[in-house]
């Protein structure tokens, strides 16, 4: 089978790669671009550990083909911090101990960043609904929800 040449933008950087037409975006990110933040938890789109955004839309990268990124803008957890400066969400996750094993954390960070970009003043119910596709087996969700709500409040104050 012939390889497909893809030109895309990942975390603001233009990249190109060759991929098998059946290869997932998750595999491309991890194996070809060395962006290992997104994790394969299930491979079926049920856990959210591989969450990224494509043109601002939250997706499970295990369900998207690498070839589908052609001409699109992909954002991963690696693009959340600005250099050495953590994003406020990352800081709050540390402050609230809203992470343990780290498998789900990158997907949850990508998902909550996408939420706060769309809705800077979510209710707790909205945050819980938004994160329904991101499973965490270690911390439960209370610390995560508190970290997100506190980040949202801080971001609103700063703007």
C-alpha positions, 0 to 999 in steps of 0.5 A: 500500500502506498504512503500518503504525504500530509502537510499540516500544522501541529501546535502552531508548527508546520509539519509534514509526514508520510503515513499509511492510509490506515494509520491513526492520527494518534499513531502519527503523533506518537510514532512519527512526530514524537508527541507522546502526550496523547495516550492510547487508553482504549483505541475505540474513542471511549476513554478520551486519553488521546484527545486533541483538537483539530481546527478547534474541534475536540476529537479522539485521535485514535478515531481520526486517520493521520491522513485526515489532518491534511491542511488542518490545525492540530493541537495537542497537550504539548502545545498547551504550555508556552515554552517553560510557562505552564498554562493556568490549567496545568498549574491548577492541576498540580495545585489541586493534585488533579492527576495521578498516573497521568494516562488521562491527564493530557486528554483532560487538559486538552478537553478542558482548554477547549471548553474554556475557549468556548465557554469561559464561565462554565457551571460545574454541570457543564464541566462534568458534561464536557468531560464525560468522554474523558475517563479517569480511574485514579483521582475521581473527578472532584479534584479535576472539576475544582481545578477547572472551575478555579482556572476558569475564575482566574482566567475571567479575572485576568481578562 
